[in-house]
């Protein structure tokens, strides 16, 4: 489809998604929300895409929600102008986070500049984050009279721990990636000009060396088995998935390629060949 506020490009089996409102520091809008949802769905269904990299055009990643509507920006209305019931509203950042989380390909955030509010929270559902040393970041919601969104109350403490999550959410402080490089939020903190190249290098490492099926199942195991109440429950799921994988063509090819000291030629498709027990979890109705 045609996009107006993002760019979507596929090269060497990597989808590069670029937030593309540079004059507005890539501020988040309803149009960008819908385009990002479509981009993640498109990458998920394309066997020619092995990983997704998300970055921002110009000097920012995403400066947060577009506040040009003034004080009523977050006072949502239905198309007919009436307010939605609290129980029926679904926040836009959360829709993007869930789309990134549902994408079966690894999603890598290349945070090349400021990422504030929803510009930061949507990256928490991505699988890896690289940030520029001087990138200014912040969960500024308490300073705007609103609260965490984009499922960040679930993702953030899993990444940085409850104490750090509460510190950032309670103060609304803006910080640089360099100041919080040890927080656990980032895979790499780099000079700005190195962020996107490193993200693409990671994506290429995945694309060139790994089984698409293994990566898809590993992503699901790491995100979903962590929800289990004890290691024994995780062991039951691991065992089922490992036994299934060990019977497949990719396992035979991976081992043979290793023994023959050659690059593997994996053939299984995450859109066609997933096991019949996938997904093994139940999604709530949203």
N, C-alpha and C positions, 0 to 999 in steps of 0.2 A: 504494500500500500504506500501511498504518498505521505510523507511526514512533513510538517511545517515547523515544529519546534524541537525536533531531534533529528539527527542523522543516523542512518543505519547502513553500515557497510560490512561486507563479508570479504575477507582476504585470507588465503592460506588456512581456511577452516576456523577462523576466528571472527566473530561478529563484534565490530566496534560500534558502540552506541554513544553518540555525543549529544549532550544537552546543548541546544543551539539557540539560545537567546543571549548572545554575549553582551549586547548593549545593556541588558537588564540583569547582568551577572547570572544568567540562566535561572532566574526566579521561576518557581514552580507554579504552574497554572493547571486548570482543568484539562486543557488541550494536551499539555505535556503529560499529565497523568494518563490519559487514554493512549497516547502514542507510546509511552513506556510499557504499559500493559501489553500492547500489541507487539512491541519489539521482543519482549521476553517470551511471549507465546510463539512468535515466529521462530525465534532461535530454538526453542524447545522442540518444535516439530520438524526442524531442518537437520537431517543427518549429515549435511555438509558443514554444520557448525559444531565444533567440539568445545568451545569455551566462549564466554562473552566478557568483553571489557567495556566498562562504562566510565566516561570522562566528561569534562565540560569544555565548551568552546571558549576561547579567550582566556582571561586571567582568573576566572572563578570556576569552581565545580558547580555549586548551586547556592545562591545567597538566601535560600529559604522560600517561603510562600510569597507570591506577588501580593504586596500590600497596597497596591495602587487604589484599591476600592475603599481605603480608609478604615475607620473603626468598625464597620459592619462586615469586614472581610470574612470573619469566621461565623457570622450569623447566617447559617445556611438556609436556603429556601428551595422548595420544590419548583419545577418549571412553571407552575401556576401561581407562584409567589407566596404560597402558604408554607409555614414551617413544618419540617418533617417531625414525626414523633421520635423521641430520644431512642427508642428501641430499634427503629428502622434505619437510622443514619449509619453510613459506612464512610469513614474518613478517607480522603483521596490518597494521602501518603500510605495508609494501611493497604489500600488496594494495590499500590505499586510494590510495597514490601512483600505482600503475599504472592504477587506475580513473579517476583525474583526468586522467592523461596520455592515456588512450584516448578520453576524452570529446572529441568533435569541436567542441564549443563552447568559447570562451575561459572559463577558470576564474580568478576573481579572489579572492584571499584578503584579507579585511578583518580584520586582526589588531588587535582592539580592546583587547587586554590581554595578560597573560602567555601566552607560547607557548614551552613548554619540552619538550625531548625529542621524542617523537613529535608533540607539539603544534606543533613547528616543522618537523620533517622532512616531514610530509605536505604542508606548503605549498610545498615546494621544487619539487614536480611541477606545481604550479599555474602559470598563465601570467603572472600579475601578483600583486604583493604590496604592500598598503598597510598601514602600521603606525602605532599610536599612539606619539607621542614617548616616553612613559614606559613603554611595554610592555616587560616584562622577558622576554628571550629567552635561550635557551642550548641548546647541544648537550652535555648534562650526562652523557652515557653513560659516559665514562671515570671520572667520579666515582661511578658506581653499579656499576662493575665489569663493564660490558657494552660494546657497540660500536655504531657507526652502523648504522641500519636504514632502512626505508622508501625504499630505493634512493637514499638521500642521498649515498652515496659516488660516485654517478654525477652527480646533479643539482647538488650543492653546489659543486664546483670549477668547473662550467660557469657558475655564476652569479657567484661571487665570486673565482675564481682559486684555484690550488692552495695558495699560501702562506697566504691567509686561512682557507681551509677547514681546513688542518692546524692552524693556531693555535687555532681554535674547538674542533676535535675533540680536540686534545691537552690543552688546559687545562680543558675542560669549563666554562669561565667563563660566568657569567650577565651579560648586558649589556643596556642599553636600546637601543631602536631609534634614539634620538637619538645615542647614542655611535657607532653604526655606520651612520649615514645615508648615508655615502659609499661603503659597501662594495660596492654593486651588487646587494644583496639586495632592495632596496625600490624600487618605482616612486615612492612618495610616503611621507614621514614627516610626520604631521600631529597636531594636538591630538586627543585621544581622541574628542571629540564630532563631529569632522569625518571620521573614517575611513570609517564605513559610508556616509554620504551621498556621499562622493567615489567610493567603489567603485561605488555604484549609478549615479552620474552617468557613469562610464566605461562601465558595462554598457549604459546607455541610448544613449550615443554610438554604440556598436556596433550596437545593435538598430535605431536609427532611420535610420542613414546608410549602412549597408554591405550588400553581398551576402552572404547566409549561406554560399553556396558559396565565394566568395572568401576569407572568413574561415577556413572549414574547411581549404581548400587551403593558405592562408598558414601556418596553425598547423602543418600537416604539413610544409611546406617548411622552416620555421625549425627545428623540432625534428629532422627526419629528414635533411635535406640536410647538416646539420652533421656527421653521421656519415660523410660521404664523405671519401675520403683526399686529395682535391685539388680546386681550383676547376673544373677541366675536367669532372670527374664531376658536380659540382653544376650546371654549365652544361647538361649533357645533360638532367638532370631538369627544371630550370627551363624549358628550351626546350619540352619536351614538354607540361608543364602549362600554360604560357602559351599555346601554340598551341591547345590544347584549349579553354581558357577564352575565348580571343578569338573562337571560333566559336559561342559560346553566347548565348542570349537575354539573360542578365544583362549581358554586355559591350555589346550593342546598346542595351539600356535605360540603362545607366550613362552612355554617351556621349551618347545623345539627351537624357537628363534634364539633363546638364551644359550642352548647347548651348541647351536651352530654358529654362534657369535655373529648374528645378522639382525637387522631391524625387523620387528614383528609386523605381520600384515593381518591385523585383527578385522573380523568380518561382522560381528554381531551389532545389531542396530537397536538403540534404545526406543525407537518408535515402533519397531516390528517384533522384537525378540524378547521382551521382558518376561520374566517368569509369571505363571498364572496366579501366583500368590502376591504379586505386586499390584497395588500397595498393600502392605500387611497391616496398615493402620487405618483407622476410620477418621475421615475429615468431618468436622462439625459443619452443619448447614449454616452458611453465612449469606 
